[in-house]
Amino acid sequence: MNPTPNSGYTPNPEYTSNPDYMSNPDYMSNPDYTSNIGSQGYYDPNQNYGTGAQPQAPQSYRSRAEEDPGKVLGIISLVATLSTFLGFNFLGPIIGIITGHMARKNSRDAGFADNEMGKWGFILGIVFISLAALGGLLGLSIAGFAGLAGLLGA
């Protein structure tokens, strides 16, 4: 609680009457000690600490225009690619590859670093499409051999 003028606050005489405290020339002559005391006689946090600098306004957050323009596309890419595990075996990775490529291109064109989520959506999309194609070819070959075996055995 900071004492304000006319608040009825009286300092403890034990501290104010201490001769060592009031007669210390280093304390009274040093402007750093007295510069933090405001005009009301108590500490003023808006005081400039004896540096002569003006108080600065707080820094604002980056504006939306400065954000990575490929950020949202990167998230969409990764989510679409991982939708393979929900049963979207062909559609999800294709969307992930397309949006991942768009996200990385938008980030590079704006001067940002490579879009990590877009990169992983792109890579995993290619991997999942390759696995689906390989599985499809394996299924067709097994079906072909089974049909051939059925014809030869009958």
N, C-alpha and C positions, 0 to 999 in steps of 0.2 A: 504494500500500500504506500503510495507516494503522498507525502504531506503536501497539502496545498495551503496557500496563504489564508489566514484567518480560520484555520480548521481547528484551532485549539491545541495543536501539536507543539510540544516543548521538548527539545532534545535533552537527553540525559546529561546532567551537569558533570558527571564523572568523565564523560568523553570530551565535552567542549572545554572544560577547564584544565585539561591535561596540557602542561606547558611544553612538553616535548612535541606534541602534535601541532600546536599552533605556531611554535617558534622554529619549526624545521624550515630552513631557508630553501632546501631542495623542493619541498612540497609546494610552498607558496609561490616560488619563482618559476616553476616549470609550467609552461602554458598547456602542456598535454593534460595535466591534472585538472586544470580549471576550465578547459575549453568544453568539457562535456556537461558543464553545469549551465542549465538554461536560465532565462531571465527570471523565472519563478523561484530559483534557489534550489532546484532539485534536478536530477538527471534528465536530460532531454534526449530521447533516442533519435530525434531528427537532426541533432547537431552533427557537424561534419568531422568530428574527431580531430580537429586542428589541421586538416590536410588542405583546406581551401577548396575542396572539390564540391560541386553542387550535387544534391541528391539526384540519383538517376531513377527514371521510371522503370518498373520491373519489365524484364524481357518477355515479350509475348511468345506464344507458341508459333511454330512454323505455319504459314498459311497453307490452306488446302492445295493451292496451286504449286507449292514446292514439294508436295508429296510425290512419291514414285507413281507415275501414271500406270505402271504395269502391276501394281500391288494387288488390286482386286482380281485382275485376270489371272495372276499367279495362284491366288487362293482357289478360284474357280477351276483352274487346270488341275490342281492337286486333288481337290474334292471329286471332280468328275472322273479322274483316273482311278481313284480309290473306290469309286462306286462299282468297280469290277467285283468287289467282294459282296455286293448286294444283288448281283445278278445281271448287271448291265455289262456283259462281257465284251460286246463290240462297240456299242454306242458310247459308253463312258470313256474308254481310252482314246477313241477318235476325237471326241470333244476335248479331252485332256491334251492331246498332241497339238491340236489347232490353237487352243487358248494359251498353251504353254509357249508356243512359238510367238504368238502375238504379244504376250506379256514380256518376254525377253527382248523383243524388238522395241517395244514402247519404252522399256527401262533404259536400253542402250541409247536410243534416240534422244532421250531427255537428259542424258549425261549421268545417269545413276549406275551403280555397280550391277552386275548380273543378278537377275531376279532368281533367287534360290528356289522359291516355291514353283515358279514357272519352269525352271530347269528340271526339277524333280518330277513335276507333272508330265513334262515332255518325255523324259527318259523312261519313267515307269509306264507311260502310255505305249511307247514303242515296245517295251518288254512284254506287257500284257497282251498287246495285239499279236506279237510274235508267238507267244505261248498259245493263244487261242487258235492261231492259224496252224501251228504245229499240232495241236490237239485235234483240230478238224481233219488235217491230213492223216494223222494216225488213225482216227476213227474211220475215215474213208478206206484206208488201206486194210484195216481189220475187217470191215464190212465186205470189201472186195475179195479178200482171201476166204472169208467164211462162205460167200456166195459161190466162189470157185470150188471150194471143198464140197459144198452141197451138190453142185452139179456133177462133180467127178465121183462122188460117193453114191449117188443115186442110180 
